[in-house]
Structure formats: C-alpha cells, structure tokens
Amino acid sequence: MSRTPKLLTPKDVHDATFNIRGFRRDAYDADQVDELLDNAEHTIRVLAHTAHNTWRNDGRSE
C-alpha cells in the first residue's frame, strides 16, 4: 500500500460498501476490502498506542 492509511470512525466501518467484481454477486473488489482492513489495522494500532501511553503516564505525578 503506497498511501498513508486514514483513521477510521465507527461510521466509516458501518457504512463501508464494496463494488462487486465479476459475474458472481458475492465477489467483492479485493482492493477495496484490503484498503478498509489496512485502515482498520492502522486505527487499532494508533488507539492501542494512545491507550498504552495514557495508561503508562497515569502513574506519573504532575
């Protein structure tokens, strides 16, 4: 993937649609599915990193 993934909102995931490829009505465009999954992975990594840093910093005195 050459472009930077975007952070997804719950609405992005809920509203995701994919074009149908080929003659089968259940065959989705693999590139579109891959892009959504790449963005979902990126979102989860950013949130996990943020949560980890927040948890780690909660023990520090100001």
C-alpha positions as CSV (number, residue, x, y, z in Angstrom):
1,M,0.0,0.0,0.0
2,S,1.6,3.3,-1.1
3,R,-0.6,5.9,0.7
4,T,-0.9,6.6,4.3
5,P,-3.9,4.8,5.9
6,K,-6.6,7.0,7.4
7,L,-8.0,6.7,10.8
8,L,-11.5,5.2,10.7
9,T,-14.6,6.2,12.6
10,P,-17.2,3.7,13.6
11,K,-19.4,5.3,10.9
12,D,-16.7,4.6,8.3
13,V,-16.8,0.9,9.1
14,H,-20.5,0.7,9.4
15,D,-21.1,2.5,6.1
16,A,-18.4,0.6,4.1
17,T,-19.5,-0.7,0.8
18,F,-17.6,-2.6,-1.9
19,N,-18.0,-2.9,-5.6
20,I,-18.9,-6.3,-6.9
21,R,-16.4,-7.8,-9.4
22,G,-17.1,-10.4,-12.0
23,F,-20.2,-12.4,-12.6
24,R,-20.8,-13.6,-9.1
25,R,-22.9,-11.3,-7.0
26,D,-20.9,-12.2,-3.8
27,A,-17.4,-11.4,-5.2
28,Y,-16.2,-8.1,-3.7
29,D,-13.4,-5.9,-5.0
30,A,-10.4,-7.3,-3.1
31,D,-8.5,-4.0,-3.3
32,Q,-11.4,-2.1,-1.6
33,V,-11.6,-4.8,1.1
34,D,-7.9,-4.7,1.6
35,E,-7.9,-0.9,1.9
36,L,-10.6,-1.0,4.6
37,L,-8.7,-3.6,6.5
38,D,-5.5,-1.7,6.3
39,N,-7.2,1.4,7.6
40,A,-8.8,-0.6,10.4
41,E,-5.4,-2.1,11.4
42,H,-3.9,1.4,11.4
43,T,-6.7,2.8,13.5
44,I,-6.4,0.0,16.1
45,R,-2.6,0.4,16.3
46,V,-2.9,4.2,16.9
47,L,-5.6,3.7,19.5
48,A,-3.7,0.9,21.2
49,H,-0.5,3.1,21.3
50,T,-2.5,6.1,22.7
51,A,-4.2,3.9,25.3
52,H,-0.8,2.4,26.3
53,N,0.8,5.8,26.7
54,T,-2.2,7.1,28.6
55,W,-2.1,4.2,31.0
56,R,1.7,4.4,31.4
57,N,1.5,8.2,32.1
58,D,-1.4,7.9,34.6
59,G,1.1,6.8,37.3
60,R,3.3,9.8,37.0
61,S,2.9,12.7,39.4
62,E,2.4,16.2,37.8
